[in-house]
């Protein structure tokens, strides 16, 4: 399934980007953000999001398999 950013329209978001959207915004969301737009939306940096993704992977979160 191809998922695009609801803000900028970036095509084919990767699985980690989809995973962090679901982890931070809820499993039942329909609108997804690319990393840049998600960082803007949440008021953080892309690097902070990437760090969180690595933390969640280390914790064994199934959204990032």
N, CA, C and O atoms as CSV, one atom per row, in Angstrom:
chain,resi,resn,atom,element,x,y,z
A,1,UNK,N,N,0.838,-1.178,0.000
A,1,UNK,CA,C,0.000,0.000,0.000
A,1,UNK,C,C,0.886,1.246,0.000
A,1,UNK,O,O,1.799,1.360,0.818
A,2,UNK,N,N,0.625,2.159,-0.895
A,2,UNK,CA,C,1.392,3.387,-0.980
A,2,UNK,C,C,0.714,4.467,-0.150
A,2,UNK,O,O,-0.473,4.748,-0.311
A,3,UNK,N,N,1.492,5.060,0.734
A,3,UNK,CA,C,0.957,6.111,1.600
A,3,UNK,C,C,1.732,7.390,1.329
A,3,UNK,O,O,2.961,7.383,1.270
A,4,UNK,N,N,0.998,8.493,1.163
A,4,UNK,CA,C,1.604,9.781,0.870
A,4,UNK,C,C,1.397,10.740,2.038
A,4,UNK,O,O,0.463,10.589,2.825
A,5,UNK,N,N,2.281,11.727,2.139
A,5,UNK,CA,C,2.169,12.752,3.185
A,5,UNK,C,C,0.946,13.620,2.936
A,5,UNK,O,O,0.735,14.108,1.825
A,6,UNK,N,N,0.141,13.809,3.977
A,6,UNK,CA,C,-1.089,14.584,3.874
A,6,UNK,C,C,-0.798,16.083,3.705
A,6,UNK,O,O,-1.657,16.818,3.219
A,7,UNK,N,N,0.384,16.544,4.093
A,7,UNK,CA,C,0.724,17.965,4.007
A,7,UNK,C,C,1.404,18.294,2.678
A,7,UNK,O,O,0.891,19.098,1.900
A,8,UNK,N,N,2.564,17.671,2.416
A,8,UNK,CA,C,3.354,18.046,1.237
A,8,UNK,C,C,3.140,17.130,0.046
A,8,UNK,O,O,3.556,17.452,-1.067
A,9,UNK,N,N,2.483,15.970,0.274
A,9,UNK,CA,C,2.208,15.050,-0.816
A,9,UNK,C,C,3.350,14.123,-1.178
A,9,UNK,O,O,3.282,13.428,-2.192
A,10,UNK,N,N,4.418,14.098,-0.353
A,10,UNK,CA,C,5.533,13.192,-0.631
A,10,UNK,C,C,4.998,11.775,-0.797
A,10,UNK,O,O,4.190,11.306,0.004
A,11,UNK,N,N,5.460,11.099,-1.850
A,11,UNK,CA,C,4.934,9.777,-2.202
A,11,UNK,C,C,5.672,8.647,-1.496
A,11,UNK,O,O,6.846,8.766,-1.146
A,12,UNK,N,N,4.952,7.550,-1.298
A,12,UNK,CA,C,5.520,6.280,-0.848
A,12,UNK,C,C,6.358,6.414,0.424
A,12,UNK,O,O,7.567,6.182,0.409
A,13,UNK,N,N,5.710,6.785,1.513
A,13,UNK,CA,C,6.415,6.891,2.783
A,13,UNK,C,C,6.946,5.519,3.188
A,13,UNK,O,O,6.277,4.503,3.000
A,14,UNK,N,N,8.162,5.501,3.747
A,14,UNK,CA,C,8.777,4.214,4.113
A,14,UNK,C,C,8.159,3.674,5.409
A,14,UNK,O,O,7.434,4.378,6.112
A,15,UNK,N,N,8.466,2.417,5.700
A,15,UNK,CA,C,7.797,1.740,6.815
A,15,UNK,C,C,8.143,2.358,8.171
A,15,UNK,O,O,7.301,2.365,9.069
A,16,UNK,N,N,9.348,2.872,8.338
A,16,UNK,CA,C,9.687,3.524,9.604
A,16,UNK,C,C,8.899,4.819,9.784
A,16,UNK,O,O,8.464,5.137,10.891
A,17,UNK,N,N,8.717,5.561,8.696
A,17,UNK,CA,C,7.936,6.798,8.760
A,17,UNK,C,C,6.486,6.488,9.101
A,17,UNK,O,O,5.879,7.176,9.922
A,18,UNK,N,N,5.930,5.461,8.480
A,18,UNK,CA,C,4.557,5.041,8.783
A,18,UNK,C,C,4.464,4.570,10.232
A,18,UNK,O,O,3.501,4.874,10.936
A,19,UNK,N,N,5.469,3.832,10.663
A,19,UNK,CA,C,5.493,3.325,12.040
A,19,UNK,C,C,5.524,4.432,13.076
A,19,UNK,O,O,4.797,4.366,14.067
A,20,UNK,N,N,6.356,5.454,12.867
A,20,UNK,CA,C,6.457,6.539,13.855
A,20,UNK,C,C,5.178,7.372,13.866
A,20,UNK,O,O,4.786,7.886,14.914
A,21,UNK,N,N,4.527,7.512,12.721
A,21,UNK,CA,C,3.225,8.183,12.685
A,21,UNK,C,C,2.237,7.433,13.578
A,21,UNK,O,O,1.564,8.039,14.412
A,22,UNK,N,N,2.153,6.115,13.400
A,22,UNK,CA,C,1.209,5.304,14.175
A,22,UNK,C,C,1.565,5.304,15.656
A,22,UNK,O,O,0.682,5.365,16.511
A,23,UNK,N,N,2.856,5.234,15.956
A,23,UNK,CA,C,3.302,5.186,17.348
A,23,UNK,C,C,2.964,6.478,18.083
A,23,UNK,O,O,2.529,6.441,19.234
A,24,UNK,N,N,3.161,7.622,17.426
A,24,UNK,CA,C,2.992,8.905,18.101
A,24,UNK,C,C,1.589,9.489,17.955
A,24,UNK,O,O,1.149,10.254,18.814
A,25,UNK,N,N,0.886,9.141,16.887
A,25,UNK,CA,C,-0.421,9.754,16.627
A,25,UNK,C,C,-1.596,8.800,16.826
A,25,UNK,O,O,-2.744,9.239,16.898
A,26,UNK,N,N,-1.318,7.497,16.917
A,26,UNK,CA,C,-2.378,6.523,17.152
A,26,UNK,C,C,-2.464,5.499,16.034
A,26,UNK,O,O,-2.198,5.815,14.874
A,27,UNK,N,N,-2.830,4.283,16.377
A,27,UNK,CA,C,-2.874,3.192,15.397
A,27,UNK,C,C,-3.960,3.366,14.352
A,27,UNK,O,O,-3.849,2.831,13.249
A,28,UNK,N,N,-5.006,4.105,14.682
A,28,UNK,CA,C,-6.166,4.217,13.793
A,28,UNK,C,C,-6.144,5.455,12.904
A,28,UNK,O,O,-7.182,5.850,12.374
A,29,UNK,N,N,-4.968,6.076,12.732
A,29,UNK,CA,C,-4.911,7.304,11.936
A,29,UNK,C,C,-5.047,7.003,10.447
A,29,UNK,O,O,-4.704,5.918,9.979
A,30,UNK,N,N,-5.553,7.986,9.720
A,30,UNK,CA,C,-5.693,7.870,8.269
A,30,UNK,C,C,-4.785,8.843,7.534
A,30,UNK,O,O,-4.451,8.622,6.370
A,31,UNK,N,N,-4.381,9.923,8.206
A,31,UNK,CA,C,-3.501,10.911,7.602
A,31,UNK,C,C,-2.085,10.703,8.123
A,31,UNK,O,O,-1.850,10.688,9.332
A,32,UNK,N,N,-1.154,10.544,7.204
A,32,UNK,CA,C,0.235,10.320,7.567
A,32,UNK,C,C,1.084,11.491,7.113
A,32,UNK,O,O,0.766,12.165,6.133
A,33,UNK,N,N,2.173,11.725,7.841
A,33,UNK,CA,C,3.093,12.815,7.545
A,33,UNK,C,C,4.460,12.248,7.177
A,33,UNK,O,O,4.876,11.225,7.721
A,34,UNK,N,N,5.163,12.914,6.247
A,34,UNK,CA,C,6.562,12.565,6.007
A,34,UNK,C,C,7.355,13.016,7.237
A,34,UNK,O,O,6.809,13.696,8.105
A,35,UNK,N,N,8.616,12.649,7.318
A,35,UNK,CA,C,9.410,12.980,8.504
A,35,UNK,C,C,9.496,14.488,8.722
A,35,UNK,O,O,9.386,14.950,9.858
A,36,UNK,N,N,9.689,15.257,7.662
A,36,UNK,CA,C,9.799,16.713,7.802
A,36,UNK,C,C,8.505,17.324,8.317
A,36,UNK,O,O,8.524,18.143,9.236
A,37,UNK,N,N,7.385,16.931,7.731
A,37,UNK,CA,C,6.088,17.487,8.143
A,37,UNK,C,C,5.696,17.005,9.540
A,37,UNK,O,O,5.095,17.759,10.305
A,38,UNK,N,N,6.027,15.758,9.880
A,38,UNK,CA,C,5.727,15.239,11.220
A,38,UNK,C,C,6.517,16.014,12.269
A,38,UNK,O,O,5.979,16.370,13.317
A,39,UNK,N,N,7.784,16.274,11.989
A,39,UNK,CA,C,8.611,17.045,12.925
A,39,UNK,C,C,8.024,18.437,13.126
A,39,UNK,O,O,7.942,18.918,14.256
A,40,UNK,N,N,7.614,19.087,12.037
A,40,UNK,CA,C,6.977,20.409,12.147
A,40,UNK,C,C,5.700,20.321,12.968
A,40,UNK,O,O,5.460,21.156,13.839
A,41,UNK,N,N,4.881,19.313,12.694
A,41,UNK,CA,C,3.599,19.129,13.375
A,41,UNK,C,C,3.792,18.937,14.884
A,41,UNK,O,O,3.029,19.467,15.692
A,42,UNK,N,N,4.826,18.170,15.245
A,42,UNK,CA,C,5.062,17.846,16.651
A,42,UNK,C,C,5.974,18.847,17.346
A,42,UNK,O,O,6.138,18.789,18.565
A,43,UNK,N,N,6.567,19.762,16.589
A,43,UNK,CA,C,7.452,20.755,17.183
A,43,UNK,C,C,8.783,20.183,17.626
A,43,UNK,O,O,9.328,20.576,18.658
A,44,UNK,N,N,9.310,19.240,16.831
A,44,UNK,CA,C,10.608,18.649,17.140
A,44,UNK,C,C,11.431,18.591,15.853
A,44,UNK,O,O,11.015,19.121,14.823
A,45,UNK,N,N,12.601,17.947,15.914
A,45,UNK,CA,C,13.443,17.824,14.729
A,45,UNK,C,C,13.328,16.424,14.143
A,45,UNK,O,O,12.902,15.488,14.819
A,46,UNK,N,N,13.712,16.293,12.877
A,46,UNK,CA,C,13.739,14.978,12.237
A,46,UNK,C,C,14.715,14.070,12.970
A,46,UNK,O,O,14.441,12.884,13.152
A,47,UNK,N,N,15.855,14.617,13.395
A,47,UNK,CA,C,16.831,13.801,14.123
A,47,UNK,C,C,16.244,13.231,15.416
A,47,UNK,O,O,16.527,12.090,15.781
A,48,UNK,N,N,15.431,14.026,16.099
A,48,UNK,CA,C,14.780,13.524,17.314
A,48,UNK,C,C,13.827,12.382,16.988
A,48,UNK,O,O,13.750,11.404,17.731
A,49,UNK,N,N,13.105,12.502,15.884
A,49,UNK,CA,C,12.210,11.418,15.466
A,49,UNK,C,C,12.999,10.157,15.124
A,49,UNK,O,O,12.603,9.050,15.489
A,50,UNK,N,N,14.115,10.334,14.423
A,50,UNK,CA,C,14.946,9.181,14.066
A,50,UNK,C,C,15.496,8.508,15.311
A,50,UNK,O,O,15.582,7.282,15.366
A,51,UNK,N,N,15.871,9.297,16.314
A,51,UNK,CA,C,16.335,8.726,17.583
A,51,UNK,C,C,15.229,7.922,18.251
A,51,UNK,O,O,15.476,6.837,18.779
A,52,UNK,N,N,14.000,8.456,18.228
A,52,UNK,CA,C,12.872,7.734,18.832
A,52,UNK,C,C,12.603,6.431,18.092
A,52,UNK,O,O,12.299,5.415,18.717
A,53,UNK,N,N,12.712,6.452,16.769
A,53,UNK,CA,C,12.514,5.228,15.991
A,53,UNK,C,C,13.514,4.171,16.448
A,53,UNK,O,O,13.142,3.017,16.661
A,54,UNK,N,N,14.780,4.558,16.600
A,54,UNK,CA,C,15.802,3.601,17.044
A,54,UNK,C,C,15.486,3.083,18.447
A,54,UNK,O,O,15.658,1.895,18.719
A,55,UNK,N,N,15.027,3.961,19.336
A,55,UNK,CA,C,14.634,3.526,20.688
A,55,UNK,C,C,13.509,2.499,20.624
A,55,UNK,O,O,13.569,1.462,21.284
A,56,UNK,N,N,12.477,2.793,19.822
A,56,UNK,CA,C,11.338,1.880,19.718
A,56,UNK,C,C,11.760,0.542,19.117
A,56,UNK,O,O,11.264,-0.507,19.528
A,57,UNK,N,N,12.672,0.574,18.149
A,57,UNK,CA,C,13.174,-0.676,17.558
A,57,UNK,C,C,13.892,-1.502,18.620
A,57,UNK,O,O,13.689,-2.712,18.717
A,58,UNK,N,N,14.738,-0.836,19.420
A,58,UNK,CA,C,15.471,-1.541,20.483
A,58,UNK,C,C,14.530,-2.131,21.518
A,58,UNK,O,O,14.822,-3.168,22.114
A,59,UNK,N,N,13.395,-1.464,21.731
A,59,UNK,CA,C,12.398,-1.972,22.683
A,59,UNK,C,C,11.588,-3.121,22.099
A,59,UNK,O,O,10.826,-3.770,22.815
A,60,UNK,N,N,11.748,-3.378,20.791
A,60,UNK,CA,C,11.032,-4.464,20.145
A,60,UNK,C,C,9.646,-4.103,19.649
A,60,UNK,O,O,8.815,-4.985,19.431
A,61,UNK,N,N,9.384,-2.803,19.467
A,61,UNK,CA,C,8.071,-2.363,18.993
A,61,UNK,C,C,7.776,-2.988,17.630
A,61,UNK,O,O,8.589,-2.903,16.710
A,62,UNK,N,N,6.622,-3.607,17.513
A,62,UNK,CA,C,6.271,-4.334,16.293
A,62,UNK,C,C,5.931,-3.416,15.122
A,62,UNK,O,O,5.821,-3.893,13.992
A,63,UNK,N,N,5.760,-2.117,15.356
A,63,UNK,CA,C,5.497,-1.193,14.257
A,63,UNK,C,C,6.725,-0.977,13.389
A,63,UNK,O,O,6.617,-0.448,12.283
A,64,UNK,N,N,7.888,-1.380,13.875
A,64,UNK,CA,C,9.136,-1.124,13.161
A,64,UNK,C,C,9.844,-2.407,12.748
A,64,UNK,O,O,11.071,-2.436,12.656
A,65,UNK,N,N,9.086,-3.462,12.499
A,65,UNK,CA,C,9.697,-4.732,12.074
A,65,UNK,C,C,9.889,-4.767,10.589
A,65,UNK,O,O,10.389,-5.756,10.054
